[in-house]
Amino acid sequence: MISLIDAGARFGPHPSWSTLFSLGLCKIHAFEPETKEFEWLFEKFSGNRNYIANKLALGDVECTLDLLIQQHEGNSSFLKPNLEATWFKRVRPTDGKTKRQEKIQVITAESYIDNLLKTSNASQNNEEIPRFLKTDTEGYDLNVMKGFGKYLDLLYGIRTEVIFGNTYHNMPSFGKIEEFLGENNFRLANLDYDGKGSPQDYLTANSQRFGILCGSEAVFIRSDEYYLSL
């Protein structure tokens, strides 16, 4: 059984994990703080023991934060949207409007896993430790990773949202994320990007490759030496 943490679990299991999950070979610890989406996930997967839905957010410190619920709820974030950024100014000009806020409890992945291991049988501990992370938190992903603490070394791979440009105020750059993961012996495997970005003018509309890359998903894996040492 593969165990993973899904931070920002809107819409359920990511396509890269859906097959293993449907076969019962993957346990997902899902974190979705927004009330409406959490309730949908909880109801949809309530009969599946391999899907644990948590109405919590992950971060680098334990605290309470205001979640800004945007007009397009998939853009909701702890960070304030930058309405002058390409994404909110040109691509989705109405999505950056904040329609409400929710007070959200934030915990660290380290404390969550500590508690997970305390409540599981000792013989099952190795299976219970999450080995993969998928995080999509609209600019808060580096905080999620830092919150793994001592368990970051036990992750085999990370799929993370990466945003280019200052789409949210005070968000870390892609370079900061790559630097942090590089310091912790991860390397970039690929970007989920097909060459099509946000068009900058009508002349690019029918091209195969065009525009500016606003965001993507990036996959980071360990070095060959790490896997050979297991």
Kinemage of the C-alpha trace (Angstrom):
@kinemage 1
@onewidth
@group {chain A} dominant
@subgroup {mainchain}
@vectorlist {calphas} color= white
{ca met a 1} P 0.000 0.000 0.000
{ca ile a 2} L 1.368 3.404 -1.010
{ca ser a 3} L 0.500 6.280 1.303
{ca leu a 4} L 0.518 9.918 0.237
{ca ile a 5} L -0.506 13.346 1.468
{ca asp a 6} L -2.699 15.528 -0.722
{ca ala a 7} L -2.568 19.180 0.365
{ca gly a 8} L -5.282 21.128 -1.393
{ca ala a 9} L -7.450 18.138 -2.259
{ca arg a 10} L -10.152 19.912 -4.276
{ca phe a 11} L -11.804 17.601 -6.839
{ca gly a 12} L -10.467 14.439 -5.180
{ca pro a 13} L -7.560 12.154 -6.152
{ca his a 14} L -5.159 13.623 -8.701
{ca pro a 15} L -5.208 11.833 -12.095
{ca ser a 16} L -1.644 10.613 -11.524
{ca trp a 17} L -2.895 8.609 -8.508
{ca ser a 18} L -6.472 7.785 -9.499
{ca thr a 19} L -5.756 4.350 -10.981
{ca leu a 20} L -3.802 3.084 -7.976
{ca phe a 21} L -6.450 4.535 -5.669
{ca ser a 22} L -9.311 2.883 -7.552
{ca leu a 23} L -7.480 -0.469 -7.275
{ca gly a 24} L -7.138 -0.081 -3.512
{ca leu a 25} L -3.341 0.217 -3.691
{ca cys a 26} L -3.074 3.807 -2.492
{ca lys a 27} L -4.082 5.505 0.761
{ca ile a 28} L -4.652 9.256 0.533
{ca his a 29} L -4.488 11.623 3.499
{ca ala a 30} L -6.379 14.576 2.039
{ca phe a 31} L -6.318 18.131 3.400
{ca glu a 32} L -9.026 20.479 2.163
{ca pro a 33} L -9.799 23.433 4.444
{ca glu a 34} L -12.621 25.087 2.479
{ca thr a 35} L -15.917 24.020 4.045
{ca lys a 36} L -18.033 23.314 0.963
{ca glu a 37} L -15.334 21.346 -0.821
{ca phe a 38} L -14.421 19.388 2.305
{ca glu a 39} L -18.035 18.372 2.839
{ca trp a 40} L -18.234 17.163 -0.769
{ca leu a 41} L -15.055 15.100 -0.388
{ca phe a 42} L -16.129 13.704 2.972
{ca glu a 43} L -19.463 12.556 1.592
{ca lys a 44} L -18.038 11.175 -1.659
{ca phe a 45} L -15.342 9.063 0.009
{ca ser a 46} L -16.963 8.374 3.392
{ca gly a 47} L -17.170 4.631 2.675
{ca asn a 48} L -13.566 4.307 1.524
{ca arg a 49} L -11.090 3.520 4.302
{ca asn a 50} L -8.209 4.505 2.012
{ca tyr a 51} L -9.329 8.136 1.793
{ca ile a 52} L -8.933 10.196 4.967
{ca ala a 53} L -10.391 13.686 4.559
{ca asn a 54} L -9.154 16.386 6.940
{ca lys a 55} L -10.738 19.830 7.213
{ca leu a 56} L -7.353 21.329 7.925
{ca ala a 57} L -4.590 23.062 6.033
{ca leu a 58} L -0.917 22.148 6.066
{ca gly a 59} L 1.809 24.719 6.626
{ca asp a 60} L 5.163 25.271 8.292
{ca val a 61} L 3.749 26.364 11.674
{ca glu a 62} L 0.650 25.524 13.704
{ca cys a 63} L -1.675 28.522 13.586
{ca thr a 64} L -5.005 29.896 12.392
{ca leu a 65} L -5.159 31.767 9.081
{ca asp a 66} L -7.791 33.491 6.958
{ca leu a 67} L -8.530 31.578 3.762
{ca leu a 68} L -9.561 34.010 1.035
{ca ile a 69} L -12.324 32.338 -0.982
{ca gln a 70} L -12.135 33.687 -4.517
{ca gln a 71} L -14.824 34.067 -7.166
{ca his a 72} L -13.288 30.967 -8.744
{ca glu a 73} L -12.905 28.839 -5.628
{ca gly a 74} L -9.984 26.913 -7.114
{ca asn a 75} L -7.931 30.108 -6.744
{ca ser a 76} L -8.628 30.416 -3.007
{ca ser a 77} L -5.488 31.043 -0.975
{ca phe a 78} L -4.046 32.256 2.287
{ca leu a 79} L -2.271 34.860 0.153
{ca lys a 80} L -3.872 37.959 -1.298
{ca pro a 81} L -4.263 37.806 -5.096
{ca asn a 82} L -2.236 40.282 -7.105
{ca leu a 83} L -4.805 41.822 -9.437
{ca glu a 84} L -2.021 43.295 -11.600
{ca ala a 85} L -0.505 39.884 -12.325
{ca thr a 86} L -1.074 38.344 -15.763
{ca trp a 87} L -3.345 35.595 -14.410
{ca phe a 88} L -5.808 37.852 -12.633
{ca lys a 89} L -5.509 40.864 -14.925
{ca arg a 90} L -5.627 39.256 -18.374
{ca val a 91} L -6.408 35.523 -18.189
{ca arg a 92} L -9.066 35.361 -15.454
{ca pro a 93} L -9.947 38.986 -14.675
{ca thr a 94} L -12.982 38.125 -12.511
{ca asp a 95} L -11.442 35.234 -10.563
{ca gly a 96} L -9.371 37.382 -8.216
{ca lys a 97} L -12.382 38.832 -6.438
{ca thr a 98} L -12.578 37.677 -2.815
{ca lys a 99} L -16.183 36.771 -1.978
{ca arg a 100} L -15.706 35.579 1.611
{ca gln a 101} L -13.167 34.413 4.197
{ca glu a 102} L -12.919 31.376 6.454
{ca lys a 103} L -10.838 30.922 9.597
{ca ile a 104} L -8.723 27.828 9.024
{ca gln a 105} L -6.690 25.698 11.406
{ca val a 106} L -3.201 25.035 10.056
{ca ile a 107} L -1.042 22.141 11.238
{ca thr a 108} L 2.293 20.734 10.089
{ca ala a 109} L 2.673 17.471 8.218
{ca glu a 110} L 5.271 16.515 10.817
{ca ser a 111} L 2.781 16.710 13.677
{ca tyr a 112} L 0.140 14.917 11.611
{ca ile a 113} L 2.469 12.017 10.814
{ca asp a 114} L 3.690 11.869 14.418
{ca asn a 115} L 0.090 11.419 15.540
{ca leu a 116} L -0.596 8.951 12.728
{ca leu a 117} L 2.233 6.707 13.900
{ca lys a 118} L 1.172 6.926 17.534
{ca thr a 119} L -2.311 5.675 16.719
{ca ser a 120} L -1.238 2.888 14.320
{ca asn a 121} L 0.174 -0.536 15.155
{ca ala a 122} L 3.946 -0.543 15.361
{ca ser a 123} L 4.158 -3.326 12.778
{ca gln a 124} L 2.330 -1.149 10.272
{ca asn a 125} L 4.325 2.023 10.805
{ca asn a 126} L 6.384 1.714 7.622
{ca glu a 127} L 3.203 1.452 5.559
{ca glu a 128} L 1.572 4.352 7.370
{ca ile a 129} L 4.365 6.833 6.646
{ca pro a 130} L 3.404 8.903 3.582
{ca arg a 131} L 6.036 8.538 0.858
{ca phe a 132} L 4.637 11.001 -1.662
{ca leu a 133} L 3.253 14.531 -1.538
{ca lys a 134} L 0.902 16.282 -3.924
{ca thr a 135} L 0.391 19.940 -3.035
{ca asp a 136} L -1.749 22.554 -4.787
{ca thr a 137} L -2.353 25.445 -2.401
{ca glu a 138} L -2.159 28.581 -4.547
{ca gly a 139} L 1.194 29.959 -3.461
{ca tyr a 140} L 1.474 28.227 -0.061
{ca asp a 141} L 3.190 25.045 -1.242
{ca leu a 142} L 6.671 25.830 0.074
{ca asn a 143} L 5.167 26.260 3.545
{ca val a 144} L 3.547 22.837 3.187
{ca met a 145} L 6.895 21.228 2.305
{ca lys a 146} L 8.768 22.909 5.133
{ca gly a 147} L 6.171 21.575 7.562
{ca phe a 148} L 7.253 17.984 6.877
{ca gly a 149} L 10.275 18.490 9.121
{ca lys a 150} L 12.066 15.206 9.773
{ca tyr a 151} L 9.684 13.336 7.467
{ca leu a 152} L 10.761 15.276 4.372
{ca asp a 153} L 13.723 12.898 4.077
{ca leu a 154} L 11.303 9.963 3.794
{ca leu a 155} L 9.421 11.296 0.773
{ca tyr a 156} L 10.216 9.638 -2.557
{ca gly a 157} L 8.560 12.228 -4.775
{ca ile a 158} L 6.671 15.535 -4.745
{ca arg a 159} L 4.160 16.907 -7.211
{ca thr a 160} L 3.651 20.607 -6.562
{ca glu a 161} L 1.903 23.526 -8.152
{ca val a 162} L 4.425 26.132 -9.279
{ca ile a 163} L 3.395 29.671 -10.156
{ca phe a 164} L 5.499 31.969 -12.315
{ca gly a 165} L 5.181 35.677 -11.718
{ca asn a 166} L 3.800 37.362 -8.645
{ca thr a 167} L 0.257 35.966 -8.978
{ca tyr a 168} L -0.240 36.220 -5.227
{ca his a 169} L 1.364 38.797 -2.975
{ca asn a 170} L 4.362 37.532 -0.956
{ca met a 171} L 4.396 34.129 -2.615
{ca pro a 172} L 7.735 32.319 -3.029
{ca ser a 173} L 9.163 32.097 -6.524
{ca phe a 174} L 9.697 28.866 -8.437
{ca gly a 175} L 13.410 29.391 -7.792
{ca lys a 176} L 12.859 29.350 -4.026
{ca ile a 177} L 10.950 26.076 -4.243
{ca glu a 178} L 13.607 24.464 -6.444
{ca glu a 179} L 16.364 25.741 -4.153
{ca phe a 180} L 14.696 24.326 -1.042
{ca leu a 181} L 14.062 20.945 -2.632
{ca gly a 182} L 17.568 20.861 -4.119
{ca glu a 183} L 19.022 21.418 -0.650
{ca asn a 184} L 16.982 18.411 0.478
{ca asn a 185} L 18.227 16.130 -2.316
{ca phe a 186} L 15.312 16.390 -4.736
{ca arg a 187} L 15.722 17.142 -8.419
{ca leu a 188} L 13.245 18.445 -10.977
{ca ala a 189} L 11.918 15.614 -13.134
{ca asn a 190} L 9.462 17.494 -15.328
{ca leu a 191} L 6.926 20.280 -15.719
{ca asp a 192} L 3.392 19.476 -16.878
{ca tyr a 193} L 3.527 22.030 -19.650
{ca asp a 194} L 2.755 21.582 -23.355
{ca gly a 195} L 4.144 24.869 -24.658
{ca lys a 196} L 0.834 26.727 -24.584
{ca gly a 197} L 0.706 29.652 -22.201
{ca ser a 198} L -1.527 32.670 -21.783
{ca pro a 199} L -1.786 34.484 -25.171
{ca gln a 200} L -0.341 37.978 -25.196
{ca asp a 201} L -1.942 39.093 -28.458
{ca tyr a 202} L -4.219 37.755 -31.188
{ca leu a 203} L -1.307 36.893 -33.480
{ca thr a 204} L -0.392 33.894 -31.303
{ca ala a 205} L -3.874 32.395 -31.047
{ca asn a 206} L -3.385 29.608 -33.614
{ca ser a 207} L 0.237 28.757 -32.913
{ca gln a 208} L 1.255 25.421 -31.421
{ca arg a 209} L 3.519 27.103 -28.877
{ca phe a 210} L 2.688 30.555 -27.617
{ca gly a 211} L 2.159 32.924 -24.748
{ca ile a 212} L 3.567 33.214 -21.278
{ca leu a 213} L 3.681 30.446 -18.662
{ca cys a 214} L 1.714 31.560 -15.589
{ca gly a 215} L 1.701 28.275 -13.708
{ca ser a 216} L 2.152 24.548 -13.978
{ca glu a 217} L 2.694 21.413 -11.937
{ca ala a 218} L 6.234 20.264 -11.276
{ca val a 219} L 7.392 16.792 -10.267
{ca phe a 220} L 10.485 16.435 -8.095
{ca ile a 221} L 12.154 13.091 -7.434
{ca arg a 222} L 15.216 11.833 -5.612
{ca ser a 223} L 18.612 11.080 -7.119
{ca asp a 224} L 19.393 7.611 -8.480
{ca glu a 225} L 21.639 7.028 -5.481
{ca tyr a 226} L 18.734 7.597 -3.101
{ca tyr a 227} L 16.582 4.905 -4.706
{ca leu a 228} L 19.477 2.449 -4.957
{ca ser a 229} L 20.129 2.850 -1.232
{ca leu a 230} L 16.602 1.737 -0.229
